[in-house]
């Protein structure tokens, strides 16, 4: 009896591993494994999901900007800036559209935190917004301007110019006043650094964390506005690709990082 039980356990494990191998078919198979769908998704279903994810751009249905911002605010406390922007839009589209959004590994983009793995480069909310615009809008096709990069670029310029945070959540986790600052840059280091200096709050403070959650919500709100305009055929991009002007990948506000304007954190108290 004991030998039979051991044999059954080994057989079950072998079947499980075989199923995992069959599932690993392109991005959809990886997403299914990451989502814990082992042994649930068939090979045919995995192939269908892979086909869905390769069909680009992805379908879009209009979303409510406020609902999206609220989702992004809450998700920041789980996934931080970039993942929260993606999640706020893709989780809704997973319900409204289905695939390929259901299989998209949103949680994998948590690394956008802190300007990508805490390196202080492009703010994760900007990176997340660009993932969304490029998957939904896609590239230019046969001379028709559908370039998601342009909307992504517009979002980065808007982020740089806006008094952040723009959006105030309905039920904020921090009720203290959160100062507003203009980054004049799409970079996490500059944006957070300027706010920390203005607020006199350190990186680990509840106020700084809630500020970034609100900034993430602000980006998600405005991004949804633009996507809805695009869906209705009313969107006129303000986005530009700076490299075409500078003949090198660049931005026009270089002095925010180069020179004497480099932000430094407030002294620890």
Secondary structure, DSSP 8 states (H G I E B T S, - for coil): -HHHHHHHHHHHHHHHHHHHHHH--HHHHHHHHHTT-TTTS-HHHHHHHHHHHHSSS-------HHHHHHHHHHHHHHHHHHHHHHHHHHHHHHHHT-TTGGG--GGGGGGGTTTTTTS--B-HHHHHHHHHHHHHT-S-BTTB---HHHHHHHHHHHHHHS-B-----TT-S--S----B--SSSBHHHHHHHHHHHHT--TTSHHHHHHHHHHHHHHHHHHHHHHHHHHTT--------THHHHSSS--S-GGGTSSTT--------
